[in-house]
Amino acid sequence: MLSAKSLFQEILDDDESFALFCSIAAGGESQGGWENGRIAALVPDSERRLAPRITRHGADEDKHGRIFNALINKRGLDPVEVPPETDYTMLLERHGIGLSHDKLKGEERLTVQDIITYLAHSRVTEQRASEQMDLLRRHFADHPDIGRAVKMISNDEDNHLAYCHEELLRFARAGHGRAIQRTLRECALAEIRIYRDVSLAVMAHMGRILGWPRTRSALLAAGIQAVYAYERLAGWRRMVSLRMPERRDALGGPAAAAPEYA
């Protein structure tokens, strides 16, 4: 029976597909760590209170990248080159979602609108990350090899999402509500399209590695397209709503260490 659990189990059981999956994840997390680090360094003076939280966000992402690389090493494998069409973070940046790398590589202070753009982009992408890690946690929390990593990363992603909700609501109360909703909608509609394209590319690579028959690959592709159709119609709205989270000040302290992986 084709299910999310059986699909990931198949990827997990094969060394080549596992190395590709972890390499893709590690690359995206490491890139997110760099982006957050640069944003923290360029925060405008009026929002300096956010700098430690953005730094914590970046430190968590860096930690996740190390964890995925450690999982590869634990299997006696080497990281593999990430195919460009599977690079979610790079494709988002290329399509103008979030802050450009050219801006982040400079030394000019960001504006308040830049910070809102960063938070809106993060609110959308952290929704996706939280949902994906929750799926893995439900199916693999007790797995002897990846269970501990899945639980740690899932908890962090939930913290990141809570942080984005809380800070965006603060900016909304300060009079930026319309700009926030406009930016969230633009990010969400772009993200669901890029997520579909990346998902199709990843499944195509996995299918070649694992020798899936054409019928199975076609079925998976159809499922990905169906999810996109739903998200394009209505599902994107879950990515743009804002509510005060139960976890308040979720990134108010230092990043938790991961000595067993780092």
C-alpha positions in Angstrom: 0.0 0.0 0.0 1.3 3.4 -1.0 1.5 5.7 2.1 3.7 8.5 3.4 5.2 6.1 5.9 5.9 3.3 3.4 7.4 5.8 0.9 9.8 7.4 3.4 10.7 3.9 4.8 11.7 2.9 1.3 13.9 6.0 1.0 15.3 5.5 4.5 16.2 1.8 3.8 18.3 2.6 0.7 21.8 4.2 1.2 21.7 6.2 -2.1 18.2 7.6 -1.6 18.9 8.3 2.1 22.1 10.2 1.3 20.2 12.3 -1.3 17.3 13.0 1.0 19.6 14.1 3.9 21.9 16.1 1.6 18.9 18.1 0.2 17.7 18.7 3.8 21.1 19.7 5.1 21.7 22.1 2.2 18.4 23.9 2.8 18.9 24.2 6.5 22.5 25.4 6.2 21.4 28.1 3.7 18.7 29.1 6.1 21.2 29.4 8.8 23.4 31.8 6.7 20.4 33.9 5.7 19.2 34.4 9.3 22.8 35.2 10.4 23.0 38.0 7.8 19.6 39.3 8.7 20.5 39.4 12.4 23.6 41.4 11.5 21.7 43.9 9.4 18.6 44.4 11.6 17.6 48.1 11.7 18.3 50.0 14.9 14.6 50.3 15.7 14.3 46.5 15.8 17.5 45.5 17.5 15.4 43.5 20.1 14.8 41.0 17.3 18.5 40.3 16.6 19.0 37.6 19.3 15.8 35.8 18.2 16.9 35.9 14.5 20.4 34.7 15.6 18.7 31.8 17.5 16.6 31.0 14.4 19.8 30.8 12.3 21.6 28.8 14.9 18.8 26.3 14.9 18.9 26.0 11.1 22.7 25.5 11.2 22.2 22.8 13.9 19.6 21.0 11.7 22.1 21.0 8.8 24.7 19.4 11.0 22.2 16.8 12.2 21.3 15.7 8.7 25.0 15.5 7.8 25.6 13.5 10.9 22.9 11.1 9.9 24.7 10.6 6.6 28.0 10.0 8.3 26.4 7.6 10.8 25.5 5.3 7.9 29.1 5.5 6.7 28.0 7.5 3.7 29.1 10.8 2.1 26.9 13.8 1.3 26.0 14.0 -2.3 25.6 17.0 -4.7 22.1 18.5 -4.5 20.4 18.7 -8.0 19.5 22.3 -8.6 15.9 21.5 -9.4 15.5 20.0 -5.8 17.0 23.0 -4.1 13.9 24.5 -2.4 15.7 27.4 -0.7 17.6 28.5 -3.8 14.5 28.4 -5.9 12.6 30.5 -3.5 15.3 33.1 -3.5 15.6 33.0 -7.3 11.8 33.7 -7.6 12.1 36.7 -5.4 10.6 35.2 -2.2 12.2 36.6 0.9 15.2 38.9 1.0 17.7 38.6 -1.9 21.1 37.3 -1.3 22.6 40.4 -2.9 21.0 42.5 -0.2 22.1 40.1 2.5 25.7 40.1 1.3 25.9 43.9 1.6 26.4 46.0 4.7 23.5 48.4 4.4 21.0 48.2 7.3 17.7 46.5 6.5 14.4 48.4 6.7 11.3 47.6 8.8 9.6 46.4 5.6 12.6 44.1 5.0 12.1 42.6 8.4 8.4 42.1 7.7 9.3 40.4 4.4 11.7 38.1 6.3 9.1 37.2 8.9 6.3 36.7 6.3 8.6 34.4 4.2 9.6 32.5 7.3 6.0 32.2 8.5 5.1 30.5 5.2 8.1 28.2 4.9 8.1 27.3 8.6 4.5 26.2 8.2 5.7 23.8 5.5 8.6 22.6 7.7 6.5 22.2 10.8 4.0 20.1 8.9 6.6 17.9 7.3 8.5 17.3 10.5 5.2 16.6 12.3 4.5 13.9 9.7 7.9 12.3 10.2 7.6 12.6 14.0 4.2 10.7 13.9 5.7 7.9 11.9 9.3 7.7 13.0 9.7 9.2 16.5 10.7 5.8 17.8 13.0 4.9 14.9 16.4 3.9 16.3 18.4 5.9 13.7 16.4 9.0 13.0 13.9 9.2 15.8 15.8 11.5 18.1 16.8 13.9 15.3 13.2 14.0 14.0 11.8 15.0 17.4 14.5 17.6 18.0 14.0 19.3 14.6 10.2 19.1 14.8 10.2 20.9 18.1 12.5 23.6 16.7 10.3 24.1 13.6 7.2 24.5 15.9 9.2 27.2 17.8 10.1 29.0 14.6 6.5 29.0 13.5 5.3 30.3 16.8 7.9 33.1 16.8 6.8 34.2 13.3 3.2 34.4 14.3 4.0 36.4 17.5 6.3 38.9 15.8 4.0 39.4 12.7 1.1 40.1 15.1 3.2 42.7 16.9 4.0 44.4 13.6 0.3 44.2 12.6 -0.7 46.0 15.8 1.9 48.7 14.9 0.0 49.5 11.7 1.6 47.1 9.2 -1.4 44.7 8.8 -2.1 45.4 5.1 1.6 45.0 4.1 1.9 41.8 6.1 -1.2 40.2 4.5 -0.1 41.2 1.0 3.4 39.8 1.6 2.1 36.6 3.1 -0.2 36.0 0.2 2.5 36.6 -2.4 4.9 34.3 -0.5 2.3 31.5 0.0 1.2 31.4 -3.6 4.8 31.3 -4.8 5.8 28.7 -2.2 3.1 26.2 -3.1 4.2 26.3 -6.7 7.9 25.9 -5.9 7.1 23.1 -3.4 5.2 21.2 -6.1 8.1 21.6 -8.6 10.7 20.5 -6.0 8.5 17.6 -4.9 8.2 16.4 -8.4 11.9 16.7 -9.0 12.8 14.9 -5.7 10.4 12.0 -6.5 11.8 11.7 -10.0 15.3 11.3 -8.6 14.1 8.8 -5.9 12.2 6.8 -8.5 15.3 6.4 -10.6 17.4 5.4 -7.6 14.9 3.0 -6.3 13.8 1.6 -9.6 10.1 2.5 -9.3 7.9 1.4 -12.2 6.3 4.1 -14.3 2.9 3.5 -12.9 4.1 4.2 -9.4 6.0 7.3 -10.4 3.0 8.5 -12.3 0.7 7.9 -9.3 3.0 9.9 -7.0 3.3 12.7 -9.5 -0.5 12.8 -9.8 -0.7 13.0 -6.0 1.7 15.9 -5.9 -0.3 17.7 -8.5 -3.5 17.0 -6.6 -2.0 18.5 -3.4 -1.0 21.6 -5.4 -4.5 22.0 -6.9 -6.0 21.9 -3.4 -3.4 24.4 -2.1 -3.9 26.7 -5.1 -7.6 26.7 -4.5 -7.8 27.0 -0.7 -5.0 25.3 1.2 -2.7 28.3 0.9 -4.9 30.2 3.4 -3.5 28.2 6.3 -0.1 29.8 5.5 -1.3 33.4 5.8 -3.5 33.3 8.9 -2.1 34.7 12.1 -2.9 33.8 15.7 -1.2 34.3 19.0 0.7 31.0 19.6 0.6 29.0 22.8 4.4 29.1 22.8 5.2 32.7 23.7 8.7 34.1 23.1 9.7 30.7 21.6 13.1 31.9 20.5 13.9 34.0 23.5 16.8 31.9 24.7 19.9 30.3 23.3 19.7 27.5 20.8 19.6 24.1 22.3 22.8 22.1 21.6 22.8 18.8 19.8 26.1 17.3 21.1 25.1 13.8 20.0 25.0 15.0 16.3 27.3 18.1 16.0 
